[in-house]
C-alpha cells in the first residue's frame, strides 16, 4: 500500500475495526458481525510503520510537531484511503 501523503496532510481512511462484547451470550450471537466494526476516519497523517498507518486528530503549532489523539490503524484492516 503506497500512501502519497506528507506529515500533517488531511487523510480519509475506511477500515474494519476489531470489536468485543462483554457479558453472557449464545455462540450463535457471538458469530454475528457487528455493524459497528466499519470505521471512517478523517485525520491528519503522521506517517506509517511496517504494520500501521499513524494519524492524529490535532496538531499543535510548535517546532517539535506536537500532536494529540494519536491512532494507529493496522494496514491489513484498511479498505480505502483518500
N, C-alpha and C positions, 0 to 999 in steps of 0.2 A: 504494500500500500504506500503510494507516494503522495505526500501531503505538501502542497505548494503554498505554505503559509510561513510567515515570519513571526517572531515574538511580538505579542500584542495585537496581532490581526484578529478580526472577528471570525469565528468559525461556527458552523452549524453541524451537529452530529446526531444521527439517528442510530440507536444502539439497543440491543437486548440486554437487560439487566438481570442479575440473579435476584431471587426473591425468596422469602421464607415466611412461615407461619408459626404460630405457637398454639399450644393447646391441643386437645384431642380431636382427631378427625378420622374419617374412614380412609382406607387405602385408595378407594376409587376417587374420593375428593382430592387426595394428595397428588394423584396423577393428572389432575386438570391444570391446564395452563392459566396463569393469571393474566388478566387484561392490563395489569399494572406493570408488566415486565418490559413493555416497549417504551423507550425513553427518547425524548427530543431535547437536545441541549444547545442553547445559544451561549457562547462564552468567548473568552479571549484565549487565543492559542499561546501556550507557553513553550511547548516543544514535545519531543517524543523520546521514548527509550525503546529498547528492543521489543518490549511487550505492551507498552502503554502509550496512549495519547494523553498529554497533560494539559489541562485547561484551568482557567480561573474565572471567577465572576467579577473580580475587582482588581485593578492595578493602580498602585499609588504613584504619585508624581515625585519620585525620589531617584537619586542617582544609582541606588542599588536595585532598582526594579522590584520593589516590594510588591507582593501580591497577597490576596486574601480569597478564601473559598476555593482551594485547590481540589480538583477532581482528576483522578487517574482512571481513564477508561481503558479496559483491556482491548487491544486491537482486534482480537478474534471476535469480540462482541459487536463491533461496528458494522452497520449495514450500509450507511451512506454518509458522505461528507460534502458540505458545500462551503 
